[in-house]
Amino acid sequence: MKLKITALIIAAITTVLPLAQATEFVLDWDLDANGNVIAAGQVISSPNDSANPFNPGIPYSPYSDWGIDIQSYNSVLGVFDTALTFDSANPTGGDWDLETSNPTLNNILIIGENFVDNDSNGLVDDPDDQAGNPNAGYIELFMNDWDATDTDITFVDIDSPGHTADFFLDSILVHSAMIPALANGSVQTISFNGFAFDQMKLSFGGSGGIGEIKLTQVPEPCTFVIFGVAGAAAWRRRRQLPSVSTE
């Protein structure tokens, strides 16, 4: 009987464990959550935001279908929703230091400096990043109704101090790190792991961009199923115990 109970529990765990496997989301700014192409010069904002008075398009949140919202702030302009896609394979705005070639990252995300749209196509004509200020602003990610446990972030052109990455869980800071200042045109990928978070704030001390963000989500394991099977097995074992007379 013990072997049968053990086999039952093992079978339940084997069935449930795939449900607890990690899910990875990749934000590369080239494709949205549904595989649609993201154009260069696209202002990125959360679904209901339109706080950027210079935004030539409508609020656009490419990863909201994954439960990820993006907010941003340009501290020089004093304006929200200033995150902007920039084609690092074909730099504009004189930002050759944002060019990537090995590997080519294509679109990256920057804090935009201008939002001119002369051809009225909803895209910024000549994107460039906010630079020349010790506090350019920040880009913030919010995971709705789920937590991340690991992330790999690729930073581009971090050539000055003052860049930081802060992580929060339920609005409480759980981890903070400085981003190393390297050189013009530098590309570096930094891994952050060992803690859960549902909010990420990337602050820029000057020029720079985000090439890619990988987020790992680990869903809650279905422990109630495992405990339910174990409980049922214990109940069955109890029923089979011999009765004891008190006479």
C-alpha positions in Angstrom: 0.0 0.0 0.0 2.8 2.4 0.8 4.3 1.8 -2.6 0.9 2.7 -4.2 0.6 5.9 -2.2 4.2 6.9 -3.0 3.6 6.2 -6.7 0.4 8.3 -6.6 2.2 11.3 -5.1 5.1 11.0 -7.5 2.7 10.9 -10.4 0.9 14.0 -9.2 4.2 15.9 -8.7 5.3 14.8 -12.2 2.1 16.1 -13.6 2.2 19.4 -11.8 5.8 20.4 -12.2 5.5 21.4 -15.9 3.0 24.0 -14.7 5.7 25.6 -12.6 8.3 25.8 -15.3 9.8 29.3 -16.0 8.4 31.5 -18.7 10.7 33.9 -20.4 9.7 37.2 -22.0 12.0 39.1 -24.3 11.5 42.8 -24.9 13.7 43.6 -27.9 11.8 46.7 -29.1 11.6 45.2 -32.6 8.5 43.0 -32.2 5.6 43.5 -29.8 3.9 40.8 -27.7 2.0 39.6 -30.7 4.9 39.5 -33.2 4.0 42.8 -34.9 6.9 45.1 -36.0 7.7 48.1 -33.9 8.8 51.0 -36.0 11.8 53.2 -35.1 10.6 56.6 -33.7 7.7 55.1 -31.9 6.9 56.6 -28.5 6.3 53.9 -25.9 3.9 54.5 -23.1 1.4 52.6 -20.9 -2.0 51.9 -22.4 -3.9 54.8 -20.9 -1.1 57.4 -20.8 -0.8 60.4 -23.0 1.2 62.6 -20.6 3.8 63.6 -23.3 2.4 66.8 -25.0 4.9 66.3 -27.8 3.8 62.7 -28.5 2.9 62.6 -32.2 1.0 59.3 -32.0 -1.5 57.7 -29.7 -0.5 55.8 -26.5 1.3 52.6 -27.5 2.2 49.8 -25.1 3.7 46.9 -27.1 4.0 44.4 -24.3 0.7 45.0 -22.4 -0.6 41.6 -23.7 2.2 40.0 -21.6 1.1 42.1 -18.6 4.0 44.5 -18.9 3.5 48.3 -18.9 6.2 50.9 -19.5 6.4 54.4 -18.2 9.2 56.9 -18.5 10.2 60.4 -17.6 12.6 63.0 -19.2 13.8 65.1 -16.3 15.3 67.8 -18.6 11.9 68.4 -20.3 9.9 67.6 -17.2 7.7 65.3 -19.3 6.4 61.8 -18.9 6.1 59.1 -21.6 9.3 60.0 -23.4 10.6 56.4 -24.0 11.3 56.2 -27.7 12.5 53.4 -30.1 15.8 54.2 -31.9 17.2 52.3 -34.8 20.7 51.5 -33.7 21.6 49.9 -37.1 20.9 53.3 -38.8 21.5 56.0 -36.2 19.7 59.4 -36.4 20.0 62.7 -34.7 23.8 62.6 -34.8 23.8 59.8 -32.2 26.5 57.6 -33.7 27.5 56.4 -30.2 24.2 54.5 -30.1 25.1 52.5 -33.2 25.4 48.8 -32.7 27.2 46.5 -35.2 28.5 43.5 -33.3 25.9 42.3 -32.6 23.4 44.6 -34.4 20.5 45.2 -32.0 18.3 47.1 -34.4 15.8 49.0 -32.3 16.8 50.0 -28.8 14.8 52.1 -26.2 16.0 55.5 -25.3 14.7 58.6 -23.4 13.8 60.8 -26.3 15.1 64.4 -26.6 12.9 65.6 -29.4 9.5 64.5 -30.7 9.2 66.3 -34.0 6.8 64.6 -36.5 6.8 66.8 -39.7 5.2 64.2 -41.9 2.4 63.4 -39.4 2.9 59.7 -39.5 2.8 59.2 -35.7 6.5 58.6 -35.5 9.4 60.9 -34.4 11.3 61.9 -37.5 14.8 62.1 -36.1 15.1 60.3 -32.8 18.0 61.0 -30.4 18.5 60.4 -26.8 18.6 62.9 -23.9 22.2 63.5 -23.1 24.4 66.1 -21.5 22.7 66.0 -18.1 23.6 64.2 -14.9 19.9 63.1 -14.6 18.4 62.4 -17.9 15.4 60.6 -16.5 14.2 57.0 -16.2 12.4 54.1 -17.8 10.1 52.0 -15.6 8.6 48.6 -16.2 5.6 47.2 -14.3 4.6 43.5 -14.3 0.8 43.3 -13.8 -0.3 40.4 -11.6 2.9 38.4 -11.8 6.5 38.5 -10.5 9.8 38.1 -12.2 12.7 36.3 -10.6 15.5 36.9 -13.1 16.3 39.5 -15.7 19.1 40.1 -18.2 19.3 43.7 -19.4 21.5 44.9 -22.3 22.6 48.5 -21.9 24.0 50.5 -24.8 26.4 53.5 -24.7 26.6 53.8 -20.9 29.7 56.1 -20.8 29.1 58.2 -17.7 28.3 57.5 -14.0 24.9 57.8 -12.4 23.0 55.0 -14.2 21.2 52.7 -11.8 18.8 49.8 -11.8 16.3 49.5 -9.0 13.9 46.6 -8.4 10.7 46.6 -6.3 8.2 44.1 -5.0 4.9 45.5 -3.9 6.4 49.0 -4.0 9.2 48.0 -1.6 12.8 48.3 -2.9 14.4 44.8 -2.9 17.6 45.4 -5.0 19.6 48.3 -6.3 22.7 48.4 -8.5 24.9 50.8 -10.3 25.5 50.3 -14.0 29.2 50.4 -14.9 30.2 53.3 -17.1 32.2 52.0 -20.0 32.7 53.9 -23.3 30.9 55.5 -26.2 29.1 52.8 -28.1 29.6 50.2 -25.5 27.2 47.2 -25.2 27.0 45.3 -21.9 24.5 42.7 -20.6 24.0 42.5 -16.9 22.1 39.7 -15.1 20.1 40.3 -12.0 18.8 37.3 -10.1 18.1 35.8 -6.7 15.1 38.0 -5.8 11.5 38.5 -7.0 10.2 41.8 -8.3 7.2 43.3 -10.1 8.6 46.7 -10.9 11.9 47.8 -12.5 13.3 51.4 -12.6 16.2 52.1 -14.9 17.6 55.6 -14.3 19.9 57.3 -16.7 22.7 59.6 -15.6 23.2 60.8 -19.2 23.0 59.3 -22.7 22.3 55.7 -23.2 19.7 53.1 -24.3 18.3 49.7 -23.5 19.0 47.0 -26.1 17.0 44.2 -24.7 15.3 43.0 -21.5 14.7 39.3 -20.7 12.4 38.6 -17.9 11.8 35.2 -16.3 8.5 34.5 -14.7 8.0 31.5 -12.5 4.4 30.8 -11.7 3.3 29.6 -8.3 3.5 25.8 -8.2 0.2 24.0 -7.8 1.0 22.8 -4.3 -2.7 22.6 -3.4 -2.9 19.7 -5.9 0.1 17.9 -4.3 -1.3 18.4 -0.8 -4.7 17.3 -2.0 -3.3 14.0 -3.3 -1.2 13.5 -0.1 -4.3 14.2 2.0 -6.4 11.8 0.1 -3.8 9.1 0.5 -3.6 9.7 4.2 -7.4 9.5 4.5 -7.5 6.2 2.6 -4.7 4.8 4.8 -6.7 5.9 7.9 -9.8 4.1 6.7 -7.9 0.9 6.4 -6.5 0.9 9.9 -8.1 -1.9 12.1 -10.7 -0.9 14.6 -9.8 -1.2 18.3 -12.3 -2.4 20.8 -12.5 -0.5 24.2 -14.5 -3.2 25.9 
